[in-house]
């Protein structure tokens, strides 16, 4: 039986291990604020886990980085459900301006992707995340000033739009940087896991932030949102300050548009599959109204719950079966879900369709992402991730106007048929890409 001294030694050893696990020291063993740089020809072996690495250890490393994604999307979610009514009811502008206020953030994210990839590649993920968090803090300040300028609607709107621009750029920076940093931290062989946990963090944060924002504004005032964003960004900056700098790989880097061309085949598959998501989130309420049904929000809940469950259950599927195989299976499941939404005779069938759509779409992004990132060198990974994300942004941008036009002529049910056909085209494209990859 071990004595007290032996127990103290063992406890101390465990404490040291625990601290090392959470600290994730830099490659050169220092935390002096100097970016860690690898020579262009040096493999990143210190960042890659051995085959015997503990799964929990890897997951904790990933979670410690996607934490910043969670904070960013929590800040995106807080105002998203209350902004339209604020612009329309309190500032007195029309529905078009309310839509522009929401859409401006996504446009800023789309346009910032090349810049975000360059910052992540040249300065490192930590610095890119710092810039993003500062952007969120700036959005918080402008949102607060907008609330204080309520009696001057044009000024209030201008301040609000400025904040939305900063938030969109911040989303682009943090979205690319967390993926790039996470992959370099745990190794390219865990790319699918990094993308999967990053997605869980973003969707989970939106699901939490949106109702919290409604409760805060209903219980207090719109002016509480600005300080909330500022506080969350500041806390994240304080946590980030204690982390070692991310490794920056030296060497000649691909221009953004070169990376874009390399990831475009997989990116096009992502776009074809993701239009179904944009269609569901944009039009499910109007679809329910056309059918005379109630409870459209439950459709979105079914989609979100099944999306997250799928990522949690099958996080290792991409590594086991390959990105293309998983993408084909997932897109086929999505086609079934969208088909059910199209033909649903009652709300329960629509719920099943939404759930299948979320379950299928869940792993398309990481599955095709793994194959896309193989096409770019490690020192241009940020550019590749930024270019790949553009295709998801494009899907959301296309879904609204295209499916809206279809609905005007054929009805809202038909838009899910069109989305299913596009996803089916994505299945065909992915099969062609898989065949090309096998031929070498």
Secondary structure as UniProt FT lines:
FT   HELIX           4..23
FT   TURN            27..28
FT   STRAND          36..38
FT   TURN            40..41
FT   HELIX           45..47
FT   TURN            51..52
FT   HELIX           55..80
FT   TURN            81..82
FT   HELIX           83..85
FT   HELIX           86..90
FT   HELIX           95..123
FT   HELIX           125..148
FT   TURN            149..151
FT   HELIX           153..186
FT   HELIX           188..190
FT   HELIX           191..219
FT   TURN            222..223
FT   HELIX           224..241
FT   STRAND          247..249
FT   HELIX           256..291
FT   HELIX           296..313
FT   TURN            314..316
FT   HELIX           317..321
FT   HELIX           323..343
FT   HELIX           347..361
FT   TURN            362..363
FT   HELIX           364..373
FT   TURN            374..375
FT   HELIX           378..380
FT   HELIX           381..410
FT   HELIX           412..439
//
